[in-house]
């Protein structure tokens, strides 16, 4: 309930009381109440006026404060943007500084590399470190142009070189730029190759006639030339590898493959000799036993079989011992005898096939081992020097080649010998059945 309503409520209550006690109330009291009522109304009006003023001032003050807050917020955002721009400028400045340092390092590395390259062409520029970068580059380019002029020229000059025996001889050198050199002296003439430290030596294929023609300014249809990178790196003739060196390049796995290959060849040789003996014995036994079987001379036939050794002799002997049995039983005896002789005829066959299957896997193992070794070297030393990588790559390739060299012949010969063994088994079966048929021929004719 607000102030105005309270006042009305008090006023009405006062009137009711006056109405009840009106007759008793005096004129002075009524006048006092009227004055009090007028005073209260005036207070109400003052309070209402002050409340309205307060609301108006509060609204205006709130607008001013909101406006200040908006201004501060906008200023804060501006400061944020300004800070972000300053951070971007700082970041770009740092990147520019890092890029400048990298460029300086690249320039220094390139400059040093260029100096080293010039040194390989016997040019050593003298450059003061205190000079500005542009003057250093100018000096370097002057030396480069001099080297280029020297490289594309052919010139003769007196000099010395080493013969094939290692003796130094004095003579004349013919330089083809900085990539090839020929030498001529009283004791030796031919193509020269770098011997290290700017020295030269006669190459293993000197081509003396062509060298003499070049010094005499004669032209040839063919020109033999040895091109080298620089004269400070010695060139050595690559000697051909022998078998032992080649296998050594495959490492331990290479030697294991070779040993298995040797074992396979030995077993193949033994198996071939054994099967050849068994095959020839089958023909001799069958050709010699027929006359005894025709005459039903079983004892003579058995004596003839005893002259031979081997699987065929044992199968035919078992057949002769049981000729009097019925045919079905006899055929079972023949089949059992052949099965009994199968392990003998299959001797070494399984080992040969195992070697044929294992050697490619060993070659693959050597390949994986070599590649692991190569990647370890790359991790430690990088890819700058191919000689460091050649060892692992050699193991990887040589073992694979050795594995295939052993596996392919072993697989082919192993299968051929297995087929030969099966044909011998067929011949044994045919020989036994031939004996049975010849022996039973008169009985069949009588029946």
BAMIKOL-19419 format. One line per field, with one value per residue (C-alpha): residue in three letters; x, y, z. Coordinates in nm, 4 decimals. Last residue first. Example, Ala and Ser with C-alpha at 12.3 -4.5 7.8 and 13.67 -1.06 7.14 Angstrom:
r SER; ALA .
u 1.3670; 1.2300 .
v -0.1060; -0.4500 .
w 0.7140; 0.7800 .
//
This chain:
r UNK; UNK; UNK; UNK; UNK; UNK; UNK; UNK; UNK; UNK; UNK; UNK; UNK; UNK; UNK; UNK; UNK; UNK; UNK; UNK; UNK; UNK; UNK; UNK; UNK; UNK; UNK; UNK; UNK; UNK; UNK; UNK; UNK; UNK; UNK; UNK; UNK; UNK; UNK; UNK; UNK; UNK; UNK; UNK; UNK; UNK; UNK; UNK; UNK; UNK; UNK; UNK; UNK; UNK; UNK; UNK; UNK; UNK; UNK; UNK; UNK; UNK; UNK; UNK; UNK; UNK; UNK; UNK; UNK; UNK; UNK; UNK; UNK; UNK; UNK; UNK; UNK; UNK; UNK; UNK; UNK; UNK; UNK; UNK; UNK; UNK; UNK; UNK; UNK; UNK; UNK; UNK; UNK; UNK; UNK; UNK; UNK; UNK; UNK; UNK; UNK; UNK; UNK; UNK; UNK; UNK; UNK; UNK; UNK; UNK; UNK; UNK; UNK; UNK; UNK; UNK; UNK; UNK; UNK; UNK; UNK; UNK; UNK; UNK; UNK; UNK; UNK; UNK; UNK; UNK; UNK; UNK; UNK; UNK; UNK; UNK; UNK; UNK; UNK; UNK; UNK; UNK; UNK; UNK; UNK; UNK; UNK; UNK; UNK; UNK; UNK; UNK; UNK; UNK; UNK; UNK; UNK; UNK; UNK; UNK; UNK; UNK; UNK; UNK; UNK; UNK; UNK; UNK; UNK; UNK; UNK; UNK; UNK; UNK; UNK; UNK; UNK; UNK; UNK; UNK; UNK; UNK; UNK; UNK; UNK; UNK; UNK; UNK; UNK; UNK; UNK; UNK; UNK; UNK; UNK; UNK; UNK; UNK; UNK; UNK; UNK; UNK; UNK; UNK; UNK; UNK; UNK; UNK; UNK; UNK; UNK; UNK; UNK; UNK; UNK; UNK; UNK; UNK; UNK; UNK; UNK; UNK; UNK; UNK; UNK; UNK; UNK; UNK; UNK; UNK; UNK; UNK; UNK; UNK; UNK; UNK; UNK; UNK; UNK; UNK; UNK; UNK; UNK; UNK; UNK; UNK; UNK; UNK; UNK; UNK; UNK; UNK; UNK; UNK; UNK; UNK; UNK; UNK; UNK; UNK; UNK; UNK; UNK; UNK; UNK; UNK; UNK; UNK; UNK; UNK; UNK; UNK; UNK; UNK; UNK; UNK; UNK; UNK; UNK; UNK; UNK; UNK; UNK; UNK; UNK; UNK; UNK; UNK; UNK; UNK; UNK; UNK; UNK; UNK; UNK; UNK; UNK; UNK; UNK; UNK; UNK; UNK; UNK; UNK; UNK; UNK; UNK; UNK; UNK; UNK; UNK; UNK; UNK; UNK; UNK; UNK; UNK; UNK; UNK; UNK; UNK; UNK; UNK; UNK; UNK; UNK; UNK; UNK; UNK; UNK; UNK; UNK; UNK; UNK; UNK; UNK; UNK; UNK; UNK; UNK; UNK; UNK; UNK; UNK; UNK; UNK; UNK; UNK; UNK; UNK; UNK; UNK; UNK; UNK; UNK; UNK; UNK; UNK; UNK; UNK; UNK; UNK; UNK; UNK; UNK; UNK; UNK; UNK; UNK; UNK; UNK; UNK; UNK; UNK; UNK; UNK; UNK; UNK; UNK; UNK; UNK; UNK; UNK; UNK; UNK; UNK; UNK; UNK; UNK; UNK; UNK; UNK; UNK; UNK; UNK; UNK; UNK; UNK; UNK; UNK; UNK; UNK; UNK; UNK; UNK; UNK; UNK; UNK; UNK; UNK; UNK; UNK; UNK; UNK; UNK; UNK; UNK; UNK; UNK; UNK; UNK; UNK; UNK; UNK; UNK; UNK; UNK; UNK; UNK; UNK; UNK; UNK; UNK; UNK; UNK; UNK; UNK; UNK; UNK; UNK; UNK; UNK; UNK; UNK; UNK; UNK; UNK .
u 4.2021; 4.5143; 4.6137; 4.5541; 4.7748; 5.0461; 5.0389; 5.0506; 5.4300; 5.4437; 5.1676; 5.3227; 5.6672; 5.5161; 5.3240; 5.6504; 5.8301; 5.5411; 5.5351; 5.9077; 5.8832; 5.6106; 5.8295; 6.1170; 5.8865; 5.7985; 6.1701; 6.2320; 5.9487; 6.1007; 6.4392; 6.2882; 6.1124; 6.4366; 6.6288; 6.3879; 6.3575; 6.7301; 6.8118; 6.5774; 6.6507; 7.0297; 7.0508; 6.7337; 6.8851; 7.2157; 7.0373; 6.8385; 7.1513; 7.3429; 7.0755; 7.0151; 7.3760; 7.4999; 7.2418; 7.3677; 7.7308; 7.6689; 7.5118; 7.8379; 7.9893; 7.7005; 7.8169; 7.5663; 7.2643; 7.2520; 7.5146; 7.3206; 6.9695; 7.1036; 7.3357; 7.0460; 6.8409; 7.1111; 7.1472; 6.7707; 6.7852; 7.0609; 6.8764; 6.5536; 6.7380; 6.9282; 6.5976; 6.4564; 6.7550; 6.6950; 6.3357; 6.4591; 6.6890; 6.4148; 6.1962; 6.4726; 6.6418; 6.3161; 6.2835; 6.6333; 6.5695; 6.2455; 6.4158; 6.7146; 6.5887; 6.2610; 6.3701; 6.4536; 6.1359; 5.9369; 6.0839; 5.8258; 5.5487; 5.6788; 5.6833; 5.3278; 5.2050; 5.3732; 5.2250; 4.8795; 4.9235; 5.0078; 4.6977; 4.4818; 4.6662; 4.6356; 4.9562; 5.2072; 5.4094; 5.4881; 5.8662; 5.8984; 5.7082; 5.9250; 6.2319; 6.0878; 6.0401; 6.3873; 6.5640; 6.3762; 6.4737; 6.8458; 7.1086; 7.1607; 7.3058; 7.0350; 6.7794; 6.9411; 6.9385; 6.5694; 6.5004; 6.6945; 6.4945; 6.1670; 6.2380; 5.8885; 6.0411; 5.8912; 5.9924; 6.3571; 6.3703; 6.2117; 6.4616; 6.7415; 6.5495; 6.3550; 6.6611; 6.8714; 6.6013; 6.5314; 6.9041; 6.9452; 6.6758; 6.8075; 7.1602; 7.0342; 6.8238; 7.1246; 7.3494; 7.0795; 7.0163; 7.3863; 7.4266; 7.1112; 7.2335; 7.5680; 7.3955; 7.1611; 7.4523; 7.6358; 7.3216; 7.2801; 7.6402; 7.5871; 7.2710; 7.4487; 7.7398; 7.5021; 7.3257; 7.6628; 7.7296; 7.6242; 7.9416; 8.1359; 7.9750; 8.1142; 8.4537; 8.4703; 8.3631; 8.6193; 8.5439; 8.6797; 8.9163; 8.7898; 9.0722; 9.1328; 9.0735; 9.2194; 9.0240; 9.2168; 9.1922; 8.8204; 8.5155; 8.6907; 8.6294; 8.8446; 8.8650; 8.9028; 8.8440; 8.7201; 8.7471; 9.0868; 9.2256; 9.5936; 9.7214; 10.0508; 9.9718; 9.6310; 9.7836; 10.0229; 9.7332; 9.5323; 9.8258; 9.8926; 9.5423; 9.6306; 9.3928; 9.5017; 9.5277; 9.8641; 9.8874; 9.8067; 9.8752; 9.6407; 9.6357; 9.5119; 9.6167; 9.3812; 9.3605; 9.5911; 9.5398; 9.8567; 10.2309; 10.5205; 10.9015; 10.9897; 10.6885; 10.3309; 10.0261; 9.6563; 9.4069; 9.0277; 8.7618; 8.9239; 8.9374; 9.0862; 9.4386; 9.7353; 10.0332; 10.3979; 10.6809; 10.8600; 10.8259; 10.7282; 10.7566; 10.4544; 10.4867; 10.1861; 10.3605; 10.3176; 10.2830; 10.4925; 10.4330; 10.4905; 10.1769; 9.9317; 9.5910; 9.2333; 8.9906; 8.6384; 8.7585; 9.0063; 8.7494; 8.5146; 8.7853; 8.8461; 8.4755; 8.4490; 8.7372; 8.5634; 8.2389; 8.4029; 8.5516; 8.2104; 8.0402; 8.2841; 8.2245; 7.8480; 7.8891; 8.0871; 8.4587; 8.5748; 8.6237; 8.8929; 8.8735; 9.1660; 9.0255; 9.1779; 9.1544; 9.2957; 8.9661; 8.8773; 8.9557; 8.6843; 8.4312; 8.5452; 8.5038; 8.1568; 8.0634; 8.1822; 7.9749; 7.6727; 7.7005; 7.7439; 7.4540; 7.2354; 7.3269; 7.2494; 6.9246; 6.8346; 6.9180; 6.7104; 6.4242; 6.4457; 6.4383; 6.1476; 5.9622; 6.0297; 5.9115; 5.6016; 5.5266; 5.5861; 5.3592; 5.0933; 5.1214; 5.0879; 4.7803; 4.6302; 4.7040; 4.5389; 4.2374; 4.2122; 4.2610; 3.9797; 3.7621; 3.8350; 3.7528; 3.4207; 3.3460; 3.4463; 3.2185; 2.9340; 2.9874; 2.9923; 2.6650; 2.5161; 2.6273; 2.4743; 2.1501; 2.1386; 2.1936; 1.9074; 1.6788; 1.7828; 1.7270; 1.3778; 1.2948; 1.4210; 1.2272; 0.9109; 0.9711; 1.0367; 0.7097; 0.5154; 0.6733; 0.5930; 0.2335; 0.1964; 0.3430; 0.0959; -0.1883; -0.0651; -0.0605; -0.4099; -0.5328; -0.3616; -0.5186; -0.8567; -0.8065; -0.7113; -1.0215; -1.2361; -1.0756; -1.1387; -1.5050; -1.5712; -1.6212; -1.9271; -2.1687; -1.9148; -1.8109; -1.9397; -1.8999; -1.5597; -1.4531; -1.5802; -1.4005; -1.0735; -1.1041; -1.1630; -0.8483; -0.6350; -0.7377; -0.6840; -0.3318; -0.2492; -0.3680; -0.1419; 0.1627; 0.1522; 0.0000 .
v -12.2993; -12.4471; -12.1113; -11.9275; -12.1775; -12.1400; -11.7543; -11.7471; -11.7201; -11.4618; -11.2560; -11.2698; -11.1747; -10.8883; -10.7752; -10.7568; -10.5748; -10.3306; -10.2515; -10.1975; -9.9789; -9.7692; -9.7243; -9.6254; -9.3687; -9.2236; -9.1859; -9.0066; -8.7677; -8.6961; -8.6448; -8.3891; -8.2116; -8.1855; -8.0737; -7.7836; -7.6807; -7.7084; -7.5183; -7.2282; -7.2216; -7.1817; -6.8906; -6.7421; -6.7343; -6.6019; -6.3154; -6.2221; -6.2427; -6.0198; -5.7495; -5.6777; -5.7446; -5.5038; -5.2430; -5.2641; -5.2219; -4.9603; -4.7078; -4.5807; -4.5578; -4.3369; -4.0526; -3.7695; -3.9803; -3.9123; -4.0247; -4.1739; -4.2193; -4.3065; -4.5660; -4.7219; -4.7157; -4.9105; -5.1676; -5.2237; -5.2573; -5.5175; -5.7221; -5.7127; -5.8272; -6.0955; -6.2294; -6.2252; -6.4298; -6.6667; -6.6987; -6.7706; -7.0411; -7.2142; -7.3537; -7.5086; -7.6330; -7.8018; -7.9542; -8.1045; -8.2392; -8.4044; -8.5785; -8.7034; -9.0663; -9.0968; -9.4285; -9.5737; -9.4382; -9.5980; -9.9484; -10.0590; -9.9127; -10.1170; -10.4330; -10.3667; -10.3220; -10.6470; -10.8350; -10.6949; -10.8143; -11.1615; -11.1773; -11.0884; -11.3344; -11.6415; -11.7647; -11.9856; -11.6883; -11.5842; -11.6134; -11.4802; -11.1605; -11.0945; -11.1451; -10.8967; -10.6307; -10.6904; -10.6762; -10.3586; -10.1890; -10.2437; -10.5063; -10.7383; -11.0882; -11.2056; -11.1504; -11.4142; -11.6683; -11.5944; -11.6531; -11.9761; -12.0944; -11.9946; -12.1992; -12.1859; -12.2248; -11.8898; -11.7455; -11.8449; -11.6906; -11.3653; -11.3095; -11.1586; -10.8747; -10.7786; -10.7768; -10.5791; -10.3136; -10.2713; -10.2536; -9.9594; -9.7591; -9.8383; -9.7350; -9.4140; -9.3467; -9.3814; -9.1651; -8.8944; -8.9055; -8.8771; -8.5817; -8.4095; -8.4561; -8.2974; -8.0088; -7.9482; -7.9434; -7.6897; -7.4741; -7.4959; -7.3834; -7.0982; -6.9837; -6.9892; -6.7928; -6.5242; -6.5025; -6.4346; -6.1319; -6.0863; -5.8927; -6.1941; -6.4001; -6.1608; -6.1520; -6.5308; -6.5522; -6.2986; -5.9293; -5.7292; -5.4512; -5.0961; -4.8710; -4.5962; -4.2270; -3.9880; -3.6745; -3.3466; -3.3306; -3.2725; -3.4465; -3.6776; -3.7499; -4.0211; -3.9745; -4.2015; -4.0133; -4.1918; -4.0803; -3.9309; -3.5834; -3.4979; -3.2058; -3.3861; -3.3914; -3.5347; -3.7938; -3.9059; -3.9496; -4.1505; -4.3844; -4.4263; -4.5335; -4.5489; -4.8253; -4.8672; -4.4883; -4.3131; -4.0934; -3.7333; -3.5031; -3.2249; -3.3471; -3.6915; -3.9335; -3.7818; -3.9662; -3.9472; -4.0894; -4.1988; -4.1665; -4.3082; -4.3028; -4.0045; -3.8095; -3.7417; -3.6933; -3.6493; -3.4737; -3.4610; -3.2557; -2.9241; -2.7825; -3.0505; -3.0395; -3.1671; -3.2299; -3.2425; -3.4404; -3.5199; -3.8678; -3.9870; -4.3613; -4.5494; -4.8531; -4.7441; -4.4120; -4.1039; -3.7508; -3.4385; -3.1038; -2.8812; -2.7130; -2.7652; -2.6070; -2.6855; -2.4168; -2.4455; -2.4869; -2.1977; -1.9400; -2.0889; -2.0699; -1.7031; -1.6352; -1.8023; -1.5963; -1.2744; -1.4089; -1.4622; -1.1129; -0.9628; -1.1778; -1.0598; -0.6998; -0.7446; -0.9036; -0.6125; -0.6716; -0.7561; -1.1243; -1.0374; -1.2632; -1.4509; -1.6680; -2.0164; -2.1535; -2.5036; -2.6224; -2.8060; -2.4796; -2.3104; -2.5612; -2.5029; -2.1274; -2.1777; -2.4002; -2.1344; -1.8677; -2.0910; -2.1684; -1.8006; -1.6979; -1.9701; -1.8586; -1.4964; -1.5989; -1.7959; -1.4964; -1.2677; -1.5161; -1.5263; -1.1442; -1.1278; -1.3868; -1.1868; -0.8680; -1.0453; -1.1622; -0.8120; -0.6579; -0.9174; -0.8476; -0.4738; -0.5359; -0.7505; -0.4810; -0.2171; -0.4379; -0.4875; -0.1156; -0.0385; -0.2911; -0.1286; 0.2156; 0.0827; -0.0672; 0.2569; 0.4612; 0.2161; 0.2345; 0.6166; 0.6154; 0.3723; 0.6017; 0.9102; 0.7267; 0.6051; 0.9598; 1.0853; 0.8109; 0.8733; 1.2468; 1.1929; 0.9363; 1.1659; 1.4600; 1.2496; 1.1295; 1.4869; 1.6044; 1.3142; 1.3839; 1.7494; 1.6765; 1.4312; 1.6745; 1.9386; 1.6911; 1.6100; 1.9754; 2.0264; 1.7258; 1.8494; 2.1896; 2.0278; 1.8102; 2.1075; 2.2925; 1.9990; 1.9958; 2.3573; 2.3292; 2.0782; 1.7103; 1.5728; 1.5917; 1.4718; 1.1656; 0.9124; 1.1332; 1.2427; 0.8822; 0.8174; 1.1212; 1.0064; 0.6643; 0.8316; 1.0406; 0.7497; 0.5428; 0.8372; 0.8835; 0.5171; 0.5249; 0.8181; 0.6572; 0.3347; 0.0000 .
w -6.9028; -7.0539; -7.2105; -6.8819; -6.6968; -6.9628; -6.9261; -6.5445; -6.5217; -6.7996; -6.6367; -6.2903; -6.4181; -6.6217; -6.3133; -6.1159; -6.3980; -6.4468; -6.0753; -6.0728; -6.3836; -6.2196; -5.9131; -6.1433; -6.3114; -5.9691; -5.8865; -6.2175; -6.1405; -5.8006; -5.9680; -6.2067; -5.9182; -5.7197; -6.0303; -6.0914; -5.7260; -5.6576; -5.9781; -5.8832; -5.5087; -5.5155; -5.7621; -5.6079; -5.2592; -5.3946; -5.5695; -5.2615; -5.0480; -5.2915; -5.3066; -4.9369; -4.8303; -5.0996; -4.9939; -4.6360; -4.7386; -5.0101; -4.7721; -4.6233; -4.9707; -5.0866; -4.8557; -4.8077; -4.7198; -4.3462; -4.0938; -3.8003; -3.9400; -4.2862; -4.1299; -3.9396; -4.2595; -4.4437; -4.1656; -4.1669; -4.5462; -4.5214; -4.2605; -4.4641; -4.7764; -4.5843; -4.4511; -4.8049; -4.9209; -4.6312; -4.7484; -5.1010; -4.9513; -4.7500; -5.0298; -5.2421; -4.9223; -4.8185; -5.1669; -5.1451; -4.7943; -4.9097; -5.2005; -4.9974; -5.0235; -5.2160; -5.3741; -5.0323; -4.8774; -5.1648; -5.1187; -4.8621; -5.0747; -5.3702; -5.1569; -5.0357; -5.3920; -5.5003; -5.2007; -5.2838; -5.6429; -5.5135; -5.2963; -5.5928; -5.8164; -5.5955; -5.4366; -5.6220; -5.7405; -5.3837; -5.3688; -5.7227; -5.6358; -5.3307; -5.5507; -5.8049; -5.5346; -5.3844; -5.7214; -5.8170; -5.4917; -5.5187; -5.5588; -5.8498; -5.8744; -5.6336; -5.9085; -6.1305; -5.8475; -5.7926; -6.1618; -6.1521; -5.8507; -6.0179; -6.3268; -6.4734; -6.8221; -6.9310; -6.5947; -6.6424; -6.9909; -6.8639; -6.5849; -6.7918; -6.9620; -6.6488; -6.4228; -6.6699; -6.7258; -6.3546; -6.2734; -6.5161; -6.3319; -5.9850; -6.0784; -6.2366; -5.9266; -5.6968; -5.9144; -5.9364; -5.5621; -5.4796; -5.7177; -5.5900; -5.2337; -5.3199; -5.5039; -5.2087; -4.9632; -5.1801; -5.1964; -4.8205; -4.7775; -5.0247; -4.8464; -4.5094; -4.6594; -4.7881; -4.4513; -4.2842; -4.5020; -4.8637; -4.9502; -4.8281; -5.1074; -5.3695; -5.2019; -5.2058; -5.5695; -5.6895; -5.7129; -6.0038; -5.9015; -5.9131; -6.0216; -5.7725; -5.8366; -5.5792; -5.4996; -5.5381; -5.9180; -5.9303; -6.0727; -6.3174; -6.6859; -6.8448; -7.2209; -7.5214; -7.8453; -8.1542; -8.5167; -8.4418; -8.4987; -8.4821; -8.2764; -8.2014; -7.8281; -7.9129; -8.1467; -7.8731; -7.6295; -7.8831; -7.9351; -7.5609; -7.4650; -7.0887; -6.9764; -6.6101; -6.5801; -6.5517; -6.2419; -6.1493; -5.8533; -5.7328; -5.3739; -5.4803; -5.7571; -6.0132; -6.3479; -6.6470; -6.9956; -7.1664; -7.2065; -7.0070; -7.0045; -7.2242; -7.1071; -7.2110; -6.9929; -7.0652; -6.8386; -6.8046; -6.6207; -6.5311; -6.8844; -7.1067; -6.9643; -7.1643; -6.9364; -7.0423; -6.8944; -6.5717; -6.4292; -6.0814; -6.0345; -5.8928; -6.1194; -6.3277; -6.3862; -6.1716; -6.3012; -6.3567; -6.5211; -6.8198; -6.9530; -7.2343; -7.2561; -7.3564; -7.2378; -7.0978; -6.7422; -6.7385; -6.8386; -6.5824; -6.3147; -6.3919; -6.3857; -6.0459; -5.9090; -6.0116; -5.8665; -5.5281; -5.5236; -5.6067; -5.3419; -5.0752; -5.1843; -5.1442; -4.7986; -4.6553; -4.5881; -4.2368; -4.3230; -4.5738; -4.8763; -5.0323; -5.3089; -5.3306; -5.6834; -5.7411; -5.8920; -5.5711; -5.3899; -5.5949; -5.4666; -5.1089; -5.1562; -5.3045; -5.0122; -4.7682; -4.9448; -4.9643; -4.5943; -4.5070; -4.7313; -4.5880; -4.2349; -4.3211; -4.4841; -4.1730; -3.9532; -4.1760; -4.1667; -3.7882; -3.7751; -4.0186; -3.8139; -3.4967; -3.6653; -3.7911; -3.4370; -3.2948; -3.5586; -3.4892; -3.1167; -3.1848; -3.3976; -3.1214; -2.8637; -3.0853; -3.1305; -2.7541; -2.6910; -2.9337; -2.7584; -2.4236; -2.5670; -2.6937; -2.3546; -2.1785; -2.4068; -2.3552; -1.9791; -1.9901; -2.1861; -1.9398; -1.6550; -1.8205; -1.8927; -1.5316; -1.4056; -1.6221; -1.4983; -1.1373; -1.1768; -1.3140; -1.0510; -0.7736; -0.9128; -0.9243; -0.5701; -0.4539; -0.6103; -0.4575; -0.1191; -0.1397; -0.2440; 0.0418; 0.2894; 0.1737; 0.2116; 0.5584; 0.6588; 0.5266; 0.7229; 1.0371; 0.9931; 0.9485; 1.2516; 1.4606; 1.3462; 1.4430; 1.7860; 1.8324; 1.7290; 2.0005; 1.9681; 2.1622; 1.8794; 1.6478; 1.8458; 1.5978; 1.2994; 1.4169; 1.4418; 1.0941; 0.9667; 1.1257; 0.9629; 0.6297; 0.6744; 0.7871; 0.4806; 0.2547; 0.3929; 0.3544; -0.0041; -0.0802; 0.0868; -0.1094; 0.0000 .
//
